[in-house]
Amino acid sequence: MHYDLFKRLSLFGAMLALCVVVLGAYVRLSDAGLGCPDWPGCYGALSVPQSEIAIQKAQEIYPDRPIEVGKAWKEMAHRYLAGTLGLVVLAIFALAWRSKQYVKVTPLLPTSLLLIISFQAVLGMWTVTMLLKPAIVSAHLIGGMTTLALLTWIAHRHWGAHANVGSISSTLKLLIRGALFILLAQVFLGGWTSTNYAALACTDFPTCHGAWMPEMDFKDAFHLTRELGQSANGGYLTLSAITTIQWVHRIGALITFVYLGGIALKLIKIPALKKIGLLLFSVLAAQICIGIGNLILQLPLVLAVAHNLGAALLVIITVVLNSKITEPNLRNLDLKNLETRLERNRT
């Protein structure tokens, strides 16, 4: 019973994490990240103030913050969804230890997941209290993607199938492992570009300001402890620094496309992995096209959110691929018989 519930919750958690990541991107890109000036509530309440009395009370508490109900609801919707995900992860953690002799992952993995999502809550609070500091917002994005990756891994270990790829070379296996690090590095660069409002630092393509190597400033561009819009010494962030962020993200996108695209082309030649290879290449190509479209069309909200969705889907596909090439660890347990007994009990 507990094993069956763990299995269902892992799949639900992975789908919910995808929704949280995409909704978080929508909130950030629609400038609603500070829709509520406090945390975890909104203007001192657990819901967005809407009645005349509630709005008056909120204005007394925060006289310098005008109430924008639409933005506040976007922010609170994200918090409610993220809070639900936190409860799901807590349940997965408890069930993993309760049924540790049956689950197909070490209980330490759900434990790590619980710690990560707890720290995510802290980052969410800091995002508000530190007024969208780039390092905090980018770390929050990476934490969300890591949560999605871990839940996807747990879900696939229980719902997916291991591919019989005994002929796959050790080199290709190593490249597939490395794909996760390449992808997460590019996700960070994308988050850093978005949080520094550098997505439109140069709008021409493939050049930037008409040059293949525009004027750049790496010192201020990637100074991790600076405030939003400020340089390392407290002045305004220069155009060359913002351009650097955009340009490095473009170079990262090129490296990611070549690396993951090369892996996808190799996978297509392996019958057991052909479908996931085709899927990887398709989503990767779509992601590149959406990125270029964001530049040419001046970052429309729908494309910007779709770009974040594409990144999340690439994380899911890459994690599933890594799970497929990893031998199941049955720990001397006959899990097939266990699942058969569970199925008989359900029927």
C-alpha positions as CSV (number, residue, x, y, z in Angstrom):
1,M,0.0,0.0,0.0
2,H,2.7,2.5,1.0
3,Y,4.8,1.5,-2.0
4,D,1.9,2.0,-4.4
5,L,1.2,5.5,-2.9
6,F,4.9,6.4,-3.1
7,K,4.9,5.4,-6.8
8,R,1.8,7.6,-7.6
9,L,3.1,10.5,-5.6
10,S,6.5,10.5,-7.3
11,L,4.8,10.8,-10.7
12,F,2.3,13.5,-9.5
13,G,5.2,15.3,-7.9
14,A,7.2,15.4,-11.1
15,M,4.2,16.8,-13.0
16,L,3.5,19.3,-10.3
17,A,7.2,20.4,-10.2
18,L,7.0,21.1,-14.0
19,C,3.9,23.3,-13.4
20,V,5.7,25.2,-10.6
21,V,8.7,25.9,-12.7
22,V,6.7,27.2,-15.7
23,L,4.4,29.2,-13.4
24,G,7.4,30.7,-11.7
25,A,8.8,31.8,-15.0
26,Y,5.5,33.4,-15.9
27,V,5.3,35.3,-12.6
28,R,8.9,36.5,-13.1
29,L,8.5,37.4,-16.8
30,S,5.2,39.3,-16.2
31,D,7.0,41.4,-13.5
32,A,4.9,40.0,-10.7
33,G,7.8,38.6,-8.7
34,L,7.2,41.4,-6.1
35,G,3.4,41.4,-6.4
36,C,3.4,40.8,-2.7
37,P,5.9,42.8,-0.6
38,D,6.1,40.2,2.2
39,W,6.4,36.5,2.6
40,P,4.7,34.0,3.0
41,G,1.6,36.0,3.0
42,C,0.5,39.0,0.9
43,Y,0.2,42.4,2.5
44,G,0.0,40.8,5.9
45,A,-2.7,38.3,5.0
46,L,-2.7,34.7,3.7
47,S,-4.6,35.9,0.6
48,V,-4.6,38.9,-1.7
49,P,-6.5,41.8,-0.1
50,Q,-9.5,42.6,-2.2
51,S,-12.3,44.1,0.0
52,E,-12.2,47.8,0.7
53,I,-11.4,47.2,4.4
54,A,-8.6,44.7,3.5
55,I,-7.0,47.1,1.0
56,Q,-7.2,50.0,3.4
57,K,-5.4,47.9,6.1
58,A,-2.8,46.7,3.6
59,Q,-2.1,50.3,2.5
60,E,-1.6,51.3,6.2
61,I,1.0,48.5,6.6
62,Y,2.7,49.2,3.3
63,P,2.1,52.9,2.5
64,D,4.9,52.9,-0.1
65,R,3.7,49.9,-2.1
66,P,0.6,50.3,-4.3
67,I,-1.6,47.3,-4.4
68,E,-1.7,45.6,-7.8
69,V,-4.3,42.8,-7.4
70,G,-3.5,41.0,-10.7
71,K,0.2,40.7,-10.0
72,A,-0.4,39.8,-6.3
73,W,-2.7,36.9,-7.4
74,K,0.0,35.6,-9.8
75,E,2.6,35.6,-7.1
76,M,0.2,34.0,-4.5
77,A,-0.9,31.3,-7.0
78,H,2.8,30.4,-7.5
79,R,3.3,30.2,-3.7
80,Y,0.2,28.0,-3.2
81,L,1.3,25.6,-5.9
82,A,4.9,25.5,-4.6
83,G,3.5,24.9,-1.1
84,T,1.5,22.0,-2.4
85,L,4.6,20.6,-4.0
86,G,6.4,20.9,-0.6
87,L,3.7,18.8,1.0
88,V,4.0,16.2,-1.7
89,V,7.8,16.0,-1.3
90,L,7.3,15.7,2.5
91,A,5.0,12.7,1.9
92,I,7.4,11.1,-0.5
93,F,10.2,11.5,2.1
94,A,8.1,9.8,4.8
95,L,7.0,7.0,2.5
96,A,10.5,6.4,1.2
97,W,11.8,5.7,4.7
98,R,8.6,3.7,5.7
99,S,8.9,1.5,2.7
100,K,12.7,1.7,2.1
101,Q,12.9,-2.1,1.5
102,Y,10.6,-1.7,-1.5
103,V,11.3,1.6,-3.2
104,K,13.7,1.6,-6.1
105,V,15.8,4.5,-5.0
106,T,17.8,5.1,-1.8
107,P,15.7,7.0,0.8
108,L,18.6,9.4,0.9
109,L,17.4,10.8,-2.4
110,P,14.0,11.9,-1.1
111,T,15.8,13.2,1.9
112,S,18.0,15.4,-0.3
113,L,14.9,16.5,-2.2
114,L,13.2,17.6,1.0
115,L,16.3,19.6,2.0
116,I,16.5,21.2,-1.4
117,I,12.8,22.2,-1.5
118,S,13.1,23.6,2.1
119,F,16.0,25.7,1.0
120,Q,13.8,26.7,-2.0
121,A,11.3,28.2,0.4
122,V,14.1,30.2,2.0
123,L,15.2,31.4,-1.4
124,G,11.6,32.4,-2.2
125,M,11.5,34.5,0.9
126,W,14.9,36.1,0.1
127,T,13.7,36.8,-3.4
128,V,11.1,39.1,-1.9
129,T,13.0,40.6,1.0
130,M,16.2,41.2,-1.1
131,L,14.2,42.7,-3.9
132,L,15.0,40.3,-6.8
133,K,18.7,40.1,-6.2
134,P,20.1,38.3,-9.3
135,A,22.1,35.7,-7.4
136,I,19.1,34.8,-5.3
137,V,16.6,34.6,-8.2
138,S,19.0,32.5,-10.3
139,A,19.7,30.1,-7.4
140,H,15.9,29.8,-7.0
141,L,15.6,28.8,-10.7
142,I,18.4,26.3,-10.4
143,G,16.8,24.9,-7.2
144,G,13.5,24.5,-9.1
145,M,15.1,22.7,-12.0
146,T,17.0,20.4,-9.6
147,T,13.8,19.6,-7.8
148,L,12.2,18.7,-11.1
149,A,15.2,16.6,-12.1
150,L,15.2,14.6,-8.8
151,L,11.4,14.0,-8.9
152,T,11.7,12.9,-12.6
153,W,14.4,10.5,-11.7
154,I,12.4,9.0,-8.8
155,A,9.3,8.7,-11.0
156,H,11.1,7.1,-13.9
157,R,12.8,4.5,-11.6
158,H,9.3,3.4,-10.6
159,W,7.3,3.9,-13.8
160,G,9.9,3.7,-16.6
161,A,11.8,0.9,-18.1
162,H,15.6,0.3,-18.3
163,A,16.8,0.2,-21.9
164,N,18.7,-2.9,-22.8
165,V,21.7,-1.1,-24.2
166,G,24.6,-3.4,-23.5
167,S,26.2,-2.4,-26.7
168,I,26.3,1.3,-25.8
169,S,29.9,2.6,-25.5
170,S,31.3,3.8,-22.2
171,T,32.2,7.1,-24.0
172,L,28.6,7.7,-25.0
173,K,27.4,6.9,-21.4
174,L,29.9,9.4,-20.1
175,L,28.7,12.0,-22.5
176,I,25.1,11.4,-21.5
177,R,26.0,11.9,-17.8
178,G,27.8,15.1,-18.7
179,A,24.7,16.4,-20.6
180,L,23.0,17.1,-17.3
181,F,25.9,19.4,-16.2
182,I,26.0,21.2,-19.5
183,L,22.2,21.7,-19.4
184,L,22.1,23.0,-15.9
185,A,25.0,25.4,-16.6
186,Q,23.0,26.7,-19.6
187,V,19.9,27.0,-17.4
188,F,21.9,29.1,-15.0
189,L,23.1,31.4,-17.8
190,G,19.5,31.7,-19.0
191,G,18.3,32.6,-15.5
192,W,21.1,35.1,-15.1
193,T,20.2,36.7,-18.4
194,S,16.5,36.9,-17.4
195,T,17.1,38.2,-13.8
196,N,19.5,40.9,-15.0
197,Y,17.0,42.0,-17.7
198,A,19.6,41.3,-20.4
199,A,17.5,39.3,-22.8
200,L,17.3,42.2,-25.1
201,A,20.7,43.7,-24.5
202,C,21.3,43.1,-28.3
203,T,18.4,42.4,-30.6
204,D,20.2,41.6,-33.8
205,F,21.1,38.0,-34.7
206,P,23.5,36.3,-35.1
207,T,25.7,39.3,-34.4
208,C,25.3,41.6,-31.4
209,H,25.3,45.3,-32.0
210,G,26.5,44.5,-35.5
211,A,29.6,42.8,-34.3
212,W,30.7,39.2,-33.7
213,M,32.6,40.2,-30.6
214,P,30.8,43.2,-29.0
215,E,32.4,45.3,-26.3
216,M,32.1,43.3,-23.0
217,D,32.6,43.6,-19.3
218,F,32.9,40.3,-17.5
219,K,33.8,41.8,-14.1
220,D,30.4,43.4,-13.5
221,A,28.5,41.0,-15.7
222,F,29.1,37.9,-13.5
223,H,29.7,39.6,-10.1
224,L,27.4,37.3,-8.0
225,T,26.9,39.5,-4.9
226,R,25.9,42.8,-6.6
227,E,22.4,44.2,-6.4
228,L,20.0,44.3,-9.3
229,G,21.0,46.8,-12.0
230,Q,24.2,47.8,-10.1
231,S,27.8,47.2,-10.8
232,A,30.3,45.7,-8.3
233,N,31.2,49.2,-7.0
234,G,27.5,50.2,-6.6
235,G,27.2,52.2,-9.8
236,Y,24.8,51.5,-12.6
237,L,25.3,48.3,-14.6
238,T,26.7,49.3,-18.0
239,L,25.5,48.3,-21.4
240,S,28.7,46.3,-22.0
241,A,28.1,44.3,-18.9
242,I,24.5,43.5,-19.9
243,T,25.7,42.7,-23.4
244,T,28.3,40.3,-21.9
245,I,25.5,38.4,-20.1
246,Q,23.5,38.1,-23.3
247,W,26.4,37.1,-25.4
248,V,27.7,34.4,-23.0
249,H,24.2,32.9,-22.9
250,R,24.2,32.7,-26.7
251,I,27.6,30.9,-26.7
252,G,26.3,28.6,-24.0
253,A,23.2,27.9,-26.2
254,L,25.5,27.0,-29.1
255,I,27.6,24.6,-27.0
256,T,24.5,23.0,-25.5
257,F,23.0,22.5,-29.0
258,V,26.1,20.9,-30.4
259,Y,26.7,18.7,-27.3
260,L,23.1,17.5,-26.8
261,G,22.4,17.5,-30.6
262,G,25.4,15.2,-31.1
263,I,24.2,12.9,-28.4
264,A,20.7,12.8,-29.9
265,L,22.1,11.9,-33.4
266,K,24.0,9.0,-31.8
267,L,21.0,7.8,-29.9
268,I,18.8,7.7,-33.1
269,K,21.1,5.0,-34.4
270,I,20.5,2.8,-31.3
271,P,17.1,1.0,-31.7
272,A,16.3,0.9,-27.9
273,L,17.0,4.7,-27.6
274,K,15.8,5.9,-31.0
275,K,12.5,7.5,-29.7
276,I,14.1,9.4,-26.9
277,G,16.9,10.5,-29.3
278,L,14.3,11.9,-31.7
279,L,12.5,13.6,-28.9
280,L,15.6,15.2,-27.5
281,F,16.6,16.5,-30.9
282,S,13.1,17.9,-31.6
283,V,12.8,19.7,-28.3
284,L,16.4,21.0,-28.6
285,A,15.7,22.4,-32.1
286,A,12.4,24.0,-30.9
287,Q,14.2,25.5,-28.0
288,I,16.8,27.2,-30.2
289,C,14.1,28.5,-32.6
290,I,12.1,29.9,-29.6
291,G,15.3,31.6,-28.3
292,I,15.9,33.3,-31.7
293,G,12.2,34.2,-31.9
294,N,12.5,35.9,-28.5
295,L,15.2,38.2,-29.9
296,I,13.6,39.0,-33.2
297,L,10.1,39.6,-31.8
298,Q,11.3,41.6,-28.8
299,L,10.6,39.0,-26.1
300,P,6.8,38.4,-26.2
301,L,5.6,36.9,-23.0
302,V,4.2,33.7,-24.5
303,L,7.6,32.9,-26.2
304,A,9.6,33.8,-23.1
305,V,7.5,31.4,-21.0
306,A,7.7,28.8,-23.7
307,H,11.5,29.1,-23.6
308,N,11.5,28.3,-19.9
309,L,9.1,25.4,-20.6
310,G,11.6,24.1,-23.2
311,A,14.4,24.2,-20.8
312,A,12.3,22.2,-18.2
313,L,11.4,19.6,-20.9
314,L,15.1,19.2,-21.8
315,V,15.9,18.6,-18.1
316,I,13.2,15.9,-18.0
317,I,14.3,14.2,-21.2
318,T,18.0,14.2,-20.1
319,V,17.1,12.8,-16.7
320,V,14.9,10.1,-18.2
321,L,17.7,9.2,-20.6
322,N,20.2,8.9,-17.8
323,S,17.8,6.7,-15.9
324,K,17.3,4.5,-18.9
325,I,21.0,3.7,-19.2
326,T,21.3,3.1,-15.5
327,E,20.9,-0.5,-14.3
328,P,18.1,-0.9,-11.8
329,N,19.2,-1.5,-8.2
330,L,16.9,-4.2,-6.9
331,R,18.9,-4.7,-3.7
332,N,18.2,-8.4,-3.8
333,L,14.5,-7.8,-3.6
334,D,11.9,-9.4,-5.9
335,L,10.1,-6.2,-6.8
336,K,8.3,-7.8,-9.7
337,N,6.6,-10.2,-7.3
338,L,5.8,-7.3,-5.0
339,E,4.2,-5.3,-7.8
340,T,2.2,-8.4,-8.9
341,R,0.9,-8.8,-5.3
342,L,-0.1,-5.1,-5.2
343,E,-1.9,-5.4,-8.5
344,R,-3.8,-8.4,-7.2
345,N,-4.8,-6.5,-4.1
346,R,-6.1,-3.6,-6.2
347,T,-8.2,-5.9,-8.4
